[in-house]
Amino acid sequence: MKLKFKLIISAVLLISVLTLSSCGLVNMGSSVNSEKYLTEDDVNKLMSGINQNVTVNGGDSYDITIESQHSETVHAASKALLSAVSIKSEFEITKTQYPIFGLPGNTYQDVQTGYGSGVIYSLDKNAGNAYIITNYHVVYYPGCDTENDISDNITVYLYGQEYEKYAIHAEYVGGSMNYDIAVLRVKNSNVLRESNAVAATFADSNDVSVLDTAIAIGNAEALGISATVGAVNVESEALSMLGADGATVVNLRVIRIDAAVNGGNSGGGLFNDRGEIIGIVNAKITHSSIDNIGYAIPSNVAKYVADNIIYYDNQDAKNDSVYRMMIGITVGVESAGTVYDTEEGKLHKYEKVKVESMTDGGPASGKLMAGDIINKVIVDGVEYDIVRTFNVVDVMLTARQNSVVVFEVTRGTENLRIEIDLSGITPAPY
């Protein structure tokens, strides 16, 4: 069976209103007969969502629990909506009419419009400034008239203000097709100043596990911002697909979800049951025999890429890409298994990560050795535990020119700290 992966971007804009409601189920430790009933005060206690021991009229005491999972989901979605935006990207394309009766064809301007989603990454409400994370393919169109095929006419809309009178102009800061992440910037917006918008809170995607709540919020089918709820099905897997240009194969690490996503959800946030970002929605499988298999770029990757883009933009980098410091090692798995977290009640995968090979003359050459077990990486004083192979690749996105990176490794029976100075190393655009 051939599967088709679809970058989820839409091409029509209508407006819709999302109404959220909640309900709770009451479980009673003992049945209550018709002569015993809950007082108004008891009901108020129950609606607080906290387990209570209440006395029912008649003198009997009952342990009553509100199952408030749905209510928690609504609260999480409400929080998440404050950081959600819908995005409109316009692309001018010069076209030539076919010649008629031997006359040369005329050129004319065509405008293509694409719609997607985004999340507010950082916000200065007083200044009306913000950075917004979205997918690269939301703001890219191959063959448009700009030098980098990126829209130069990008508009964002806050939730509840999806009308032209509240349109906010945004400019492209930078992005990467290979990561499918782009960063937009808003400056001096009165709409932002006077809004209830907040910056999203980013969770550690390394803590995501199977069947965690997954709330996808975005501009589905360009009908306005909406929310769907599902679960994490795979906490981390590899996905190969065509990139924004329709020709380049990109290899992404993604979270697989079953929350419904559709055209226009691209770039929108994937949130947990606390309203925190665990990923950026970017793709789905489209096939008649497959239901609700969607993907999101893990929040750690999105955050590290966004920070990288903003940092090098502030350094006046010529290439608006992601810059990676390459230290010249390949990592692999020495052993793998699972560990059960008794406090959280979750099962997590773990890997013992080893150095497999070295690049001659690279920054790590002569320092790390093949077979070293990597326990921790420290970048400019920030410590990262290494429990999966992808952790090493991810955290190196946080390294900059002149960074000092320390590897804590086990070599045989010794525990070593290996320091690698990246001074003089040129970062590679990706």
C-alpha positions as CSV (number, residue, x, y, z in Angstrom):
1,M,0.0,0.0,0.0
2,K,1.5,3.3,-1.0
3,L,0.9,6.0,1.6
4,K,0.6,9.7,0.6
5,F,1.9,12.3,3.1
6,K,0.3,15.7,2.8
7,L,1.7,19.0,4.1
8,I,-1.5,20.4,5.6
9,I,-2.0,23.8,4.2
10,S,-5.3,25.2,3.0
11,A,-6.4,27.7,0.4
12,V,-9.8,29.2,1.5
13,L,-10.7,31.5,4.4
14,L,-14.1,31.5,6.1
15,I,-14.9,32.3,9.6
16,S,-16.3,30.0,12.3
17,V,-16.9,30.2,16.0
18,L,-15.8,27.4,18.3
19,T,-17.9,26.8,21.4
20,L,-16.5,24.7,24.2
21,S,-18.5,23.0,26.9
22,S,-17.7,20.7,29.8
23,C,-19.4,18.1,31.8
24,G,-18.6,15.7,34.7
25,L,-19.6,12.3,35.9
26,V,-20.3,11.6,39.5
27,N,-19.2,8.3,41.0
28,M,-20.6,7.5,44.4
29,G,-19.0,5.1,46.8
30,S,-22.5,3.9,47.8
31,S,-25.9,4.2,46.2
32,V,-28.2,7.0,47.3
33,N,-31.9,6.3,47.7
34,S,-34.6,8.7,46.8
35,E,-34.8,10.1,50.3
36,K,-31.2,11.3,50.3
37,Y,-30.0,14.1,48.1
38,L,-27.1,16.5,47.6
39,T,-27.4,20.0,48.9
40,E,-26.5,23.0,46.9
41,D,-23.3,23.3,48.9
42,D,-22.5,19.7,48.1
43,V,-22.9,20.4,44.4
44,N,-20.7,23.4,44.6
45,K,-18.0,21.3,46.2
46,L,-18.3,18.7,43.5
47,M,-18.1,21.2,40.7
48,S,-14.8,22.4,42.0
49,G,-13.4,19.2,40.4
50,I,-11.8,18.0,43.6
51,N,-12.5,14.7,45.3
52,Q,-14.8,15.4,48.3
53,N,-16.3,13.6,51.2
54,V,-19.8,14.9,51.5
55,T,-22.7,14.3,53.9
56,V,-25.9,13.5,52.1
57,N,-29.2,14.7,53.7
58,G,-30.1,11.9,56.0
59,G,-26.8,11.6,57.8
60,D,-24.8,9.1,55.6
61,S,-21.3,10.1,54.4
62,Y,-20.2,9.3,50.9
63,D,-16.9,9.6,49.0
64,I,-17.8,11.3,45.8
65,T,-15.3,11.8,42.9
66,I,-15.8,14.1,39.9
67,E,-14.2,12.7,36.8
68,S,-13.1,16.0,35.4
69,Q,-10.8,14.9,32.5
70,H,-13.0,16.6,29.9
71,S,-13.2,19.7,32.0
72,E,-9.3,19.7,32.3
73,T,-9.1,19.4,28.5
74,V,-11.4,22.4,28.0
75,H,-9.3,24.4,30.4
76,A,-6.1,23.4,28.6
77,A,-7.6,24.3,25.2
78,S,-8.9,27.7,26.5
79,K,-5.4,28.5,27.7
80,A,-3.9,27.3,24.4
81,L,-6.3,29.4,22.3
82,L,-4.8,32.6,23.7
83,S,-1.5,31.8,22.0
84,A,-2.9,30.5,18.7
85,V,-2.9,32.5,15.5
86,S,-4.2,31.8,12.0
87,I,-1.9,32.8,9.1
88,K,-2.6,34.1,5.6
89,S,0.3,34.1,3.1
90,E,0.0,35.7,-0.3
91,F,2.5,34.9,-3.1
92,E,2.9,36.9,-6.3
93,I,3.8,34.9,-9.4
94,T,4.7,36.2,-12.8
95,K,3.1,34.2,-15.5
96,T,3.1,34.3,-19.3
97,Q,0.1,33.8,-21.5
98,Y,0.4,31.3,-24.3
99,P,1.0,33.1,-27.7
100,I,-2.0,33.5,-29.9
101,F,-1.8,33.6,-33.7
102,G,1.9,34.0,-33.6
103,L,1.8,37.0,-31.3
104,P,4.1,36.9,-28.2
105,G,2.5,36.0,-24.9
106,N,1.8,38.7,-22.4
107,T,3.1,38.5,-18.8
108,Y,0.8,39.1,-15.9
109,Q,0.8,38.8,-12.1
110,D,-1.1,36.0,-10.4
111,V,-1.6,35.9,-6.7
112,Q,-1.8,32.6,-4.8
113,T,-3.0,32.5,-1.2
114,G,-2.3,29.9,1.4
115,Y,-3.5,29.5,4.9
116,G,-2.0,27.9,8.0
117,S,-1.6,28.3,11.7
118,G,1.0,29.4,14.2
119,V,1.7,29.9,17.9
120,I,3.0,32.9,19.7
121,Y,6.5,32.0,20.9
122,S,7.4,35.3,22.7
123,L,5.4,38.4,23.4
124,D,6.1,42.0,24.5
125,K,2.6,43.2,25.0
126,N,3.6,46.8,25.9
127,A,5.6,47.2,22.7
128,G,3.1,45.2,20.6
129,N,5.9,42.9,19.5
130,A,5.9,39.1,19.1
131,Y,7.7,36.1,17.6
132,I,5.5,33.5,16.0
133,I,6.4,29.9,15.2
134,T,4.8,28.2,12.2
135,N,5.7,25.6,9.5
136,Y,8.1,26.6,6.7
137,H,5.7,25.3,4.1
138,V,3.0,27.8,5.3
139,V,5.0,30.8,4.1
140,Y,6.9,29.2,1.1
141,Y,5.6,28.8,-2.4
142,P,8.0,27.5,-5.1
143,G,8.3,29.8,-8.1
144,C,6.9,33.0,-6.5
145,D,8.5,36.3,-7.3
146,T,10.5,36.7,-4.1
147,E,14.2,35.8,-4.0
148,N,13.8,33.0,-1.5
149,D,10.2,31.9,-2.5
150,I,8.9,33.2,0.8
151,S,5.8,35.3,1.0
152,D,6.4,39.0,1.5
153,N,2.8,39.6,2.5
154,I,2.0,37.6,5.6
155,T,-0.9,38.3,7.9
156,V,-1.8,36.8,11.2
157,Y,-5.1,36.8,13.2
158,L,-5.7,36.1,16.9
159,Y,-8.3,33.7,18.1
160,G,-11.7,35.5,18.2
161,Q,-10.4,38.3,16.0
162,E,-10.4,36.6,12.6
163,Y,-11.6,39.7,10.7
164,E,-9.7,42.0,8.4
165,K,-10.0,44.9,10.8
166,Y,-7.8,42.9,13.2
167,A,-5.3,41.8,10.6
168,I,-1.7,41.9,11.9
169,H,1.2,42.2,9.5
170,A,4.1,39.8,10.1
171,E,7.5,39.6,8.5
172,Y,9.6,36.5,7.9
173,V,12.6,36.2,10.1
174,G,14.0,32.8,9.0
175,G,13.3,29.2,8.6
176,S,14.4,25.8,7.4
177,M,12.8,23.5,4.9
178,N,14.7,20.5,6.5
179,Y,13.1,21.2,9.8
180,D,9.8,22.6,8.4
181,I,10.0,25.4,10.9
182,A,9.8,29.2,10.3
183,V,9.8,32.2,12.6
184,L,7.7,35.3,12.0
185,R,8.0,38.7,13.7
186,V,5.3,41.2,14.6
187,K,6.2,44.8,15.5
188,N,4.3,47.6,17.1
189,S,0.8,46.1,16.8
190,N,-2.0,47.8,18.6
191,V,-4.1,44.7,18.1
192,L,-1.6,42.7,20.2
193,R,-1.4,45.5,22.8
194,E,-5.1,45.5,23.3
195,S,-5.6,41.7,23.2
196,N,-5.7,38.8,25.6
197,A,-2.9,37.1,23.7
198,V,-0.2,35.3,25.7
199,A,3.0,33.5,24.7
200,A,2.7,29.7,24.6
201,T,4.3,27.6,27.3
202,F,6.6,25.0,25.9
203,A,6.7,21.6,27.6
204,D,9.7,19.2,27.4
205,S,8.8,16.9,24.6
206,N,11.2,14.3,25.9
207,D,8.6,13.7,28.7
208,V,5.8,12.9,26.2
209,S,4.6,9.3,26.4
210,V,2.0,7.1,24.6
211,L,-1.6,8.1,25.2
212,D,-0.8,11.5,26.6
213,T,-3.6,14.0,25.7
214,A,-3.0,15.7,22.4
215,I,-5.0,18.9,21.6
216,A,-4.5,20.2,18.1
217,I,-5.4,23.8,17.6
218,G,-5.2,25.5,14.2
219,N,-6.9,27.0,11.3
220,A,-8.4,23.8,9.9
221,E,-9.5,24.2,6.2
222,A,-9.1,28.0,6.7
223,L,-12.4,28.1,8.6
224,G,-11.0,29.8,11.6
225,I,-9.2,28.5,14.6
226,S,-10.6,25.2,16.0
227,A,-9.6,22.5,18.4
228,T,-9.6,18.7,18.2
229,V,-8.6,16.2,20.9
230,G,-6.9,12.9,20.7
231,A,-3.8,11.1,22.1
232,V,-0.2,10.6,21.4
233,N,0.2,7.3,19.6
234,V,4.0,7.3,19.1
235,E,6.1,9.7,21.1
236,S,9.0,9.8,18.6
237,E,9.5,8.4,15.1
238,A,11.2,9.2,11.8
239,L,9.2,10.6,8.9
240,S,10.5,11.0,5.3
241,M,8.4,13.1,3.0
242,L,8.7,15.8,0.3
243,G,9.4,19.2,1.6
244,A,7.8,22.5,0.8
245,D,9.3,22.7,-2.7
246,G,7.7,19.4,-3.7
247,A,11.1,18.0,-4.8
248,T,13.4,17.8,-1.7
249,V,13.1,14.8,0.5
250,V,13.2,15.9,4.2
251,N,13.7,13.6,7.1
252,L,11.9,14.8,10.2
253,R,11.6,13.5,13.8
254,V,7.9,13.7,14.7
255,I,5.2,12.8,17.3
256,R,2.4,10.7,15.9
257,I,-1.1,11.6,17.0
258,D,-4.7,10.6,16.3
259,A,-6.3,14.0,17.0
260,A,-7.9,15.1,13.7
261,V,-5.8,17.5,11.6
262,N,-6.7,18.9,8.2
263,G,-5.5,21.4,5.7
264,G,-4.7,24.7,7.4
265,N,-3.6,23.0,10.7
266,S,0.0,23.3,9.6
267,G,2.1,25.3,12.0
268,G,-0.5,25.1,14.8
269,G,0.3,24.0,18.3
270,L,-0.2,20.5,19.7
271,F,-0.9,20.9,23.4
272,N,-1.0,18.6,26.4
273,D,-3.7,18.5,29.1
274,R,-2.1,21.5,30.9
275,G,-2.3,23.7,27.8
276,E,1.5,23.4,27.1
277,I,3.0,23.0,23.7
278,I,4.3,19.5,23.0
279,G,4.6,19.9,19.3
280,I,4.0,21.9,16.1
281,V,1.5,20.1,13.8
282,N,2.9,19.7,10.3
283,A,1.5,16.7,8.3
284,K,-0.9,13.9,8.1
285,I,-1.3,10.7,6.1
286,T,-4.0,10.9,3.4
287,H,-5.3,7.4,2.3
288,S,-8.8,6.0,2.0
289,S,-8.0,3.2,4.4
290,I,-6.3,5.3,7.1
291,D,-8.0,7.4,9.7
292,N,-6.5,10.2,11.9
293,I,-2.7,9.6,11.6
294,G,-1.2,13.0,12.0
295,Y,2.3,14.3,12.9
296,A,3.8,17.1,14.9
297,I,7.4,18.3,15.2
298,P,8.4,17.9,18.9
299,S,8.4,21.0,21.0
300,N,12.0,20.8,21.9
301,V,13.0,20.7,18.2
302,A,10.7,23.6,17.4
303,K,12.0,25.7,20.3
304,Y,15.7,25.0,19.6
305,V,15.2,25.8,15.9
306,A,13.3,29.0,16.7
307,D,16.0,30.1,19.2
308,N,18.6,29.3,16.6
309,I,16.9,31.4,13.9
310,I,16.3,34.4,16.2
311,Y,19.9,34.3,17.5
312,Y,21.5,34.3,14.0
313,D,19.0,36.9,12.8
314,N,20.3,39.2,15.6
315,Q,23.8,38.4,14.4
316,D,22.9,39.7,10.9
317,A,23.6,36.3,9.4
318,K,23.4,36.4,5.6
319,N,21.6,33.1,5.2
320,D,18.1,32.9,6.9
321,S,18.5,29.3,7.8
322,V,19.2,27.1,10.8
323,Y,22.9,26.9,11.7
324,R,24.3,23.7,13.2
325,M,27.6,23.3,15.0
326,M,29.0,20.0,13.7
327,I,31.4,18.3,16.1
328,G,32.1,15.3,13.8
329,I,30.6,12.3,15.6
330,T,28.0,9.6,14.7
331,V,26.0,8.2,17.6
332,G,24.2,4.9,17.9
333,V,22.4,2.6,20.4
334,E,24.4,0.4,22.7
335,S,21.2,-1.0,24.3
336,A,17.6,-0.1,24.7
337,G,14.6,-0.8,26.8
338,T,11.8,0.8,28.9
339,V,11.5,2.3,32.3
340,Y,8.3,2.7,34.3
341,D,7.9,6.0,36.1
342,T,5.9,5.1,39.3
343,E,5.3,8.7,40.2
344,E,3.7,9.6,36.8
345,G,2.5,6.2,36.0
346,K,4.1,6.3,32.6
347,L,6.2,4.0,30.6
348,H,9.2,5.6,28.8
349,K,11.7,4.3,26.3
350,Y,15.4,4.7,27.0
351,E,18.6,4.1,25.1
352,K,22.2,3.8,26.1
353,V,23.8,6.1,23.5
354,K,27.3,5.5,22.3
355,V,29.8,7.2,19.9
356,E,29.9,5.0,16.8
357,S,32.4,6.8,14.6
358,M,34.4,10.0,14.4
359,T,35.3,12.4,11.6
360,D,39.0,12.8,11.1
361,G,40.0,16.4,11.9
362,G,36.6,17.3,13.4
363,P,36.3,19.2,16.7
364,A,35.7,16.0,18.7
365,S,38.6,14.1,17.0
366,G,41.2,12.9,19.5
367,K,38.8,13.7,22.4
368,L,35.8,11.5,22.2
369,M,36.3,7.9,21.2
370,A,34.2,5.3,19.4
371,G,32.5,3.2,22.1
372,D,32.1,6.1,24.6
373,I,28.7,6.0,26.3
374,I,27.3,9.5,26.4
375,N,25.5,10.2,29.6
376,K,25.1,14.0,29.5
377,V,25.9,17.0,27.2
378,I,26.4,20.4,28.7
379,V,26.2,23.4,26.3
380,D,27.4,26.7,27.7
381,G,26.6,25.5,31.2
382,V,23.1,24.1,30.4
383,E,22.9,20.4,31.2
384,Y,21.0,17.9,29.0
385,D,20.5,14.2,30.0
386,I,21.1,11.9,27.1
387,V,18.6,9.0,27.2
388,R,17.8,8.8,23.4
389,T,20.1,9.1,20.4
390,F,18.1,12.1,19.1
391,N,18.9,14.0,22.3
392,V,22.5,14.6,21.1
393,V,21.3,15.9,17.7
394,D,18.7,18.1,19.3
395,V,20.8,19.7,21.9
396,M,23.6,20.6,19.4
397,L,21.1,23.0,17.9
398,T,21.6,25.1,21.0
399,A,25.4,25.4,20.5
400,R,26.7,28.5,18.9
401,Q,30.0,29.7,17.4
402,N,32.5,29.9,20.4
403,S,30.3,27.7,22.6
404,V,31.9,25.3,24.9
405,V,30.4,21.8,24.9
406,V,31.1,19.2,27.6
407,F,30.4,15.5,27.1
408,E,30.1,13.4,30.2
409,V,30.9,9.9,29.0
410,T,31.6,6.4,30.3
411,R,34.7,4.9,28.7
412,G,35.2,1.4,30.0
413,T,35.1,1.7,33.7
414,E,35.9,5.4,33.8
415,N,33.5,8.4,33.9
416,L,35.1,11.3,32.0
417,R,34.3,14.9,31.2
418,I,35.4,15.8,27.6
419,E,35.4,19.5,26.8
420,I,35.1,20.6,23.2
421,D,35.7,24.3,22.3
422,L,33.9,25.4,19.2
423,S,35.8,28.6,18.8
424,G,36.7,29.1,15.2
425,I,34.3,26.5,13.9
426,T,32.0,27.7,11.2
427,P,28.3,26.6,11.6
428,A,26.6,24.8,8.8
429,P,23.3,26.1,7.4
430,Y,20.6,23.4,7.3
